[in-house]
Amino acid sequence: MCVCQTMEVGKYGKNASRAGERGVLLEPFIHQVGGHSSMMRYDDHTVCKPLISREQRFYESLPPEMKEFTPEYKGVVSVCFEGDSDGYINLVAYPYVESEALEQDDVPERDQPRRKHSRRSLHRSSSVGEHKEERLGLAGDNPESSIQETKSPKVEVHIHSDVPFQMLDGNSGLSSEKISYNPWSLRCHKQQLSRMRSESKDRKLYKFLLLENVVHHFRFPCVLDLKMGTRQHGDDASEEKAARQMKKCEQSTSATLGVRVCGMQVYQLDTGHYLCRNKYYGRGLSIEGFRNALYQYLHNGLELRKDLFEPILAKLRSLKAVLERQASYRFYSSSLLIIYDGKDNRAGMFMERRAEMRLKRVDTSLPESLQDDTSTEPSPSALPKVDVRMIDFAHSTFKGFRDDPTVHDGPDVGYVFGLESLINIMEQMREENQ
């Protein structure tokens, strides 16, 4: 599928060198909380990631009832390195042309440029407040030099975000540094650029998938990335990789709960910044630690967002029912994103209500009935918007898919077990905090 019609949106590379075509400058997707390769921002509604053939075919063959719970697949673009006048290497996307793209279909997934966040090396003017900016890029001696002559990836500051991010360290203390992107996204992006640079002996084109940006509806997206299932390795994994993945599962809540934390960011109303956790934090959690992490994800710094329980539970139950009907499907190593807005109307009403209560306590002229009203709950309103999406299908399979030799029976019981654990924990948390 060619997406030439969408190429007008976004920013254009300074050195769009392909005959009369204007490429879209890829920017960092600053809300990446997990994964191991970099996601790029294509435009406000679209992200892109290095193409893995199995994942592309899986998106193209999804059952209709699963599409509510997965990002919309939007096609393929070709991505290449281009130098700019400042000596930085940009990643620029062009309409996909079959004959030009670097063929990745037969390359083992471990050898491909991996998935998740990206970087941006373009100054953006901002009409809103004081945005911190970050510049991420590959610096070269000459912007027109070939890729192998560039220096190692380096970071300078020029990316902006409405609010700063703050990573929690292993001791649960706040790091002193506040930055304007999720720190995991920068880590993945730098690793991704290094891999792609080392693989690009010439100015080759890479194929990238275009996918829906599932957080674009949210102004302050709070994101929880959960690795689902009791097994993570695909059917095609080597013995060494399978053993490595099984050990990770055995030593984490993947074995006991069928789910583990892979990353999260949660907006804090009291401080106005995101708190972040990464996958290494998630791997070391006990069952009780997992419960505490989930509690932290639903806490905005002022209160537990009890209004989120029902809409999230409804989505999880619906997804569970859908997956129980998918005989032979296996979603090894896939993740589940849970998303809500950290500063929606409900949160605004809460802040207003607290301010009202402070006034009532000091204004003795108010009627006694109002002075005694200590409720901090806002008036009933529509449930907050939440989203639940499955992502990462590089190791997924089902009967008849790509002539896979291993055929599984029934639904993915490991994944369903993880959903059941998540539902049970949230139901218990709801009961304990009524």
C-alpha positions in Angstrom: 0.0 0.0 0.0 1.5 3.3 -1.0 0.7 6.4 1.1 1.7 9.1 -1.4 -1.5 11.0 -0.7 -0.5 11.5 2.9 2.9 12.8 2.2 1.8 16.5 2.1 1.4 16.6 5.9 4.3 17.0 8.3 7.6 18.9 7.9 9.9 18.5 4.9 13.5 17.5 4.9 15.9 20.3 4.0 17.7 18.1 1.5 14.8 16.2 0.0 17.0 15.0 -2.8 14.8 12.5 -4.6 13.6 13.9 -7.9 11.2 16.6 -7.0 9.8 14.8 -4.0 9.4 16.4 -0.6 10.0 14.1 2.3 8.5 14.3 5.8 11.0 14.9 8.5 10.5 12.3 11.2 10.4 13.6 14.7 10.6 11.9 18.1 7.5 10.4 19.5 8.1 11.7 23.0 5.5 9.5 24.8 7.2 6.2 24.3 7.3 4.4 27.6 8.5 0.9 26.7 9.8 -1.3 23.9 13.3 -1.7 22.6 13.4 0.2 19.3 12.4 3.7 18.3 8.9 5.0 17.3 8.9 8.1 15.1 6.3 10.8 14.9 5.1 11.2 11.3 2.3 13.7 12.0 -0.1 14.5 14.8 -2.2 11.4 14.1 0.5 9.0 12.8 3.6 7.3 14.1 6.0 5.0 12.2 8.3 2.2 13.1 10.8 0.0 11.3 9.0 -2.6 9.3 9.1 -6.3 10.2 7.4 -8.3 7.6 5.5 -10.6 10.0 4.1 -7.6 11.8 3.0 -5.9 8.6 1.2 -9.0 7.4 -0.4 -9.5 10.8 -1.9 -6.0 10.7 -3.2 -6.6 7.2 -4.9 -9.8 8.3 -6.5 -8.7 11.6 -10.0 -10.0 12.3 -12.4 -7.0 12.2 -13.4 -7.4 15.8 -9.8 -7.0 16.9 -9.3 -3.6 15.1 -11.0 -1.7 17.9 -8.1 -2.8 20.2 -5.1 -2.3 17.8 -3.7 0.8 16.1 -5.0 1.5 12.7 -2.5 0.3 10.0 -1.9 3.1 7.5 0.6 1.6 5.1 4.4 1.8 4.4 6.9 4.6 3.8 10.5 4.6 2.8 12.9 6.2 5.2 16.5 7.4 4.6 19.2 9.5 6.2 19.7 13.0 5.0 22.1 15.7 6.2 21.0 19.2 6.9 22.9 22.5 6.8 23.8 22.2 10.5 25.6 19.0 10.0 23.0 16.8 11.6 21.6 13.6 10.1 17.8 13.6 9.8 15.5 10.7 9.1 13.2 11.6 6.3 10.1 9.6 5.0 9.1 9.3 1.4 6.3 7.5 -0.4 7.2 3.8 -0.6 8.7 2.6 -3.9 9.1 -1.2 -4.0 12.3 -1.2 -6.0 14.1 1.3 -3.8 13.5 0.1 -0.2 16.0 -2.0 1.7 14.6 -5.5 1.6 13.9 -6.6 5.2 11.4 -9.4 4.7 14.0 -12.2 5.0 16.2 -10.5 7.6 15.9 -12.0 11.1 14.1 -9.6 13.4 17.0 -9.4 15.8 19.2 -8.0 12.9 16.7 -5.4 11.8 16.6 -1.9 13.1 14.3 -2.2 16.1 11.2 -0.5 17.1 10.1 2.4 19.1 10.9 6.1 19.8 12.7 8.7 17.7 14.3 12.0 17.6 14.0 15.2 16.0 16.6 17.8 14.9 14.4 20.6 13.8 13.7 23.8 15.7 10.0 24.4 16.1 8.6 27.7 17.0 6.1 27.6 19.8 3.2 29.9 20.5 2.6 28.3 23.9 4.6 29.2 27.0 8.2 28.2 27.6 8.8 24.9 26.0 12.1 23.2 26.7 13.6 22.0 23.5 15.9 19.1 22.8 18.0 18.4 19.7 18.7 14.8 19.0 20.8 13.9 16.0 23.7 12.3 14.4 26.4 14.9 13.9 28.5 14.8 10.8 31.6 16.6 9.7 29.8 17.4 6.5 26.0 17.3 6.0 26.6 15.8 2.5 29.0 13.2 3.8 28.1 9.5 3.5 26.5 7.9 6.6 29.6 5.8 7.5 31.6 9.0 7.9 29.4 10.5 10.5 30.3 10.7 14.1 28.7 8.7 16.8 25.1 9.7 17.8 25.0 12.7 20.1 22.3 14.5 21.8 21.7 18.2 22.0 18.7 19.9 23.1 15.8 20.9 20.8 12.6 18.7 21.3 9.7 20.2 23.1 6.9 19.0 25.3 4.1 20.8 27.2 5.3 19.4 30.4 8.6 17.9 31.8 9.2 14.3 32.5 10.9 12.9 35.6 12.3 9.4 35.8 11.9 7.5 39.1 15.1 5.7 40.0 15.4 2.2 41.4 15.1 3.4 44.9 11.8 5.1 44.1 13.3 8.5 44.6 13.0 11.3 42.0 15.9 12.0 39.8 16.9 15.6 39.9 16.8 16.0 36.1 13.6 17.1 34.4 13.5 16.7 30.7 11.0 17.3 27.9 10.6 13.7 26.6 10.1 10.4 28.2 13.7 9.3 29.0 13.1 5.8 27.6 12.3 7.3 24.2 15.7 8.9 24.0 17.4 5.7 25.0 15.6 3.7 22.3 16.1 6.4 19.8 19.9 6.7 20.2 20.3 2.9 20.0 18.1 2.8 16.9 20.1 5.5 15.1 23.3 3.7 15.9 22.1 0.4 14.5 20.7 2.0 11.4 23.9 4.0 10.8 26.1 1.0 11.2 23.9 -1.0 8.7 23.8 1.8 6.2 27.0 1.5 4.2 25.3 3.5 1.5 22.2 5.7 1.6 19.8 2.9 1.6 16.1 3.2 2.2 14.4 1.4 5.1 10.8 0.4 5.1 8.7 1.8 8.0 5.1 1.0 9.0 2.7 3.8 9.4 0.4 3.3 12.4 -2.2 5.4 14.2 -0.8 7.5 17.1 -3.1 6.1 19.8 -2.4 8.9 22.2 -3.3 11.8 19.9 -6.7 12.1 21.5 -5.2 12.8 24.9 -3.8 16.2 25.9 -1.7 14.8 28.8 -1.4 11.1 28.0 -0.9 8.8 30.9 0.4 5.5 29.4 0.9 2.1 30.9 2.8 -0.5 28.8 2.2 -4.0 29.9 4.0 -7.1 28.5 1.2 -9.7 28.2 1.2 -13.5 28.5 3.2 -16.2 30.3 5.4 -16.8 27.3 7.3 -14.2 25.3 9.4 -16.0 22.7 8.0 -16.7 19.2 7.8 -20.1 17.6 10.8 -19.2 15.5 13.1 -18.3 18.4 16.4 -20.0 18.8 17.0 -22.2 21.8 19.2 -19.5 23.3 16.6 -16.8 22.9 13.8 -19.0 24.1 15.7 -19.8 27.2 16.5 -16.2 27.8 12.9 -15.1 27.5 11.6 -18.0 29.7 14.0 -16.9 32.4 12.7 -13.3 32.3 9.2 -14.6 32.6 10.0 -17.0 35.5 11.7 -14.1 37.4 8.9 -11.6 36.9 5.1 -11.4 37.3 4.8 -12.8 33.7 4.9 -16.2 35.3 2.7 -15.5 38.3 0.2 -13.0 36.7 0.6 -13.4 33.0 1.5 -9.6 32.8 4.4 -7.4 33.8 5.1 -3.7 33.7 7.1 -2.6 30.6 7.0 1.1 31.2 4.7 3.9 32.3 4.3 7.6 32.5 1.7 9.3 34.7 0.9 13.0 34.9 1.0 14.5 38.3 -1.5 17.3 39.0 0.4 18.5 42.1 3.7 19.1 40.3 2.7 19.4 36.7 5.1 16.8 35.3 5.1 13.2 34.3 6.6 10.5 36.5 8.2 7.7 34.5 9.1 4.0 35.0 10.9 1.7 32.6 11.0 -2.1 31.9 13.8 -2.8 34.3 11.6 -1.5 37.2 8.8 -3.8 35.9 10.9 -6.9 35.7 11.8 -6.7 39.4 8.3 -6.4 40.8 6.6 -8.9 43.0 2.8 -9.5 42.8 2.4 -6.8 45.5 4.8 -4.6 43.7 2.8 -4.9 40.5 -0.3 -3.9 42.4 1.5 -0.8 43.8 2.7 0.1 40.3 -0.9 -0.1 39.0 -2.0 2.1 41.9 0.7 4.6 41.1 -0.4 4.7 37.5 -3.9 5.6 38.6 -2.8 8.2 41.1 -2.4 11.8 39.9 -0.4 13.1 42.8 -3.5 14.4 44.6 -5.9 11.4 44.6 -6.5 8.0 43.2 -8.5 8.3 40.0 -11.3 6.0 41.1 -13.4 7.2 38.1 -11.1 5.3 35.8 -11.8 1.9 37.2 -15.1 1.2 35.4 -14.1 2.5 31.9 -10.8 0.6 32.0 -12.4 -2.6 33.3 -15.1 -2.4 30.6 -12.4 -2.2 27.9 -10.4 -5.0 29.4 -13.4 -7.3 29.7 -14.4 -6.5 26.1 -10.9 -7.3 24.9 -10.8 -10.6 26.9 -14.1 -11.6 25.2 -12.7 -10.9 21.8 -9.5 -12.8 22.3 -11.3 -15.8 23.7 -13.0 -16.1 20.3 -9.7 -16.0 18.4 -8.8 -19.7 18.1 -5.2 -20.5 17.2 -4.0 -16.9 17.7 -0.8 -16.3 19.7 0.5 -12.9 20.6 3.9 -13.7 21.9 5.9 -10.7 23.1 3.1 -8.2 22.4 2.2 -5.4 24.7 -1.0 -3.8 25.9 -1.3 -0.1 26.3 -3.7 1.5 28.8 -4.1 5.2 28.2 -6.1 8.0 29.9 -5.8 11.8 30.1 -4.0 13.1 33.1 -5.7 16.4 33.0 -9.2 15.9 31.7 -12.5 17.6 32.7 -12.8 15.3 35.7 -9.4 16.4 37.1 -10.3 20.1 36.5 -13.6 19.6 38.4 -11.7 18.0 41.3 -9.3 21.0 41.6 -12.2 23.4 41.5 -14.0 21.4 44.1 -11.0 21.5 46.4 -10.7 25.3 46.0 -14.4 25.6 46.9 -14.0 23.5 50.0 -11.1 25.7 51.2 -13.3 28.8 50.8 -16.1 27.1 52.8 -13.8 26.3 55.7 -12.9 30.0 56.1 -16.2 31.6 55.3 -18.3 31.3 58.5 -21.1 33.2 56.9 -22.0 30.3 54.7 -25.0 28.2 55.7 -24.1 25.3 58.1 -25.2 22.8 55.5 -22.6 24.0 53.1 -19.9 24.3 55.8 -20.4 20.6 56.7 -20.2 19.5 53.1 -16.7 17.8 53.0 -17.2 15.7 49.9 -14.4 16.2 47.4 -16.2 14.3 44.6 -17.4 16.3 41.7 -20.9 16.1 40.5 -21.7 13.0 38.3 -20.5 13.5 34.8 -19.6 11.4 31.8 -17.0 8.7 32.3 -13.4 9.8 31.5 -12.1 8.7 28.1 -9.7 5.8 28.3 -8.2 3.5 25.6 -6.8 0.0 25.6 -4.7 -1.1 22.6 -2.6 -4.2 21.7 0.7 -3.4 20.0 3.8 -5.2 18.7 3.0 -8.2 16.6 6.5 -9.2 15.3 6.1 -12.7 16.9 2.3 -13.2 16.5 0.8 -16.1 14.6 -2.4 -18.0 13.8 -3.5 -21.0 11.8 -2.6 -20.5 8.1 -0.6 -17.3 8.7 2.4 -17.2 6.4 2.4 -21.0 6.3 3.8 -21.1 9.9 4.7 -24.8 10.7 3.4 -24.6 14.3 -0.4 -24.4 14.7 -1.9 -23.7 18.1 -5.3 -24.8 19.3 -7.8 -22.5 21.1 -7.3 -19.0 22.3 -4.0 -17.6 23.7 -4.5 -18.8 27.3 -1.4 -17.0 28.6 -2.6 -13.6 27.3 -6.1 -14.2 28.6 -4.7 -15.2 32.0 -2.8 -11.9 32.0 -6.0 -10.0 31.3 -7.8 -11.9 34.0 -5.1 -11.0 36.5 -5.3 -7.4 35.5 -9.1 -7.3 35.8 -9.0 -9.1 39.2 -6.4 -6.7 40.6 -8.3 -3.6 39.4 -11.6 -5.0 40.8 -9.9 -5.6 44.2 -8.4 -2.1 44.1 -11.8 -0.6 43.3 -13.4 -2.4 46.2 -10.7 -1.4 48.6 -11.0 2.3 47.7 -14.7 2.8 47.5 
